[in-house]
Amino acid sequence: MTDLWLISVPLDKTSLTSVEKLKRTIAKTNLASCCKFSIPDLKVGILDSLLSMSDDLSRLDTLTESVVKKTCQCMREVMEQSTDKVLENALANGEDKD
């Protein structure tokens, strides 16, 4: 089983010097290799935006459900005489959503 280490350092002059020293030390032992890879800058606020949208979606889902139920209730009251028409109009994708 191979051990892998991931070492992260900021890109300033002191850190780059430390990385070079680490590379020289690793090269002497021939037991490991050192590779540099860059991590792209992440946009600030993306996670905050997603969490905010998730909260909004949850509220809108609850609001939509209450509006649909209220609409079905009003349809029942207005169309007392034709219950089958109320049931037919209350279907969404062939399913009763009330």
Secondary structure, 3 states (H helix, E strand, C coil): CCCCCCCCCCCCHHHHHHHHHHHHHHHHHCCCCCCCCCCCCCCCCHHHHHHHHHHHHHHHHHHHHHHHHHHHHHHHHHCCCCHHHHHHHCEECCEECC
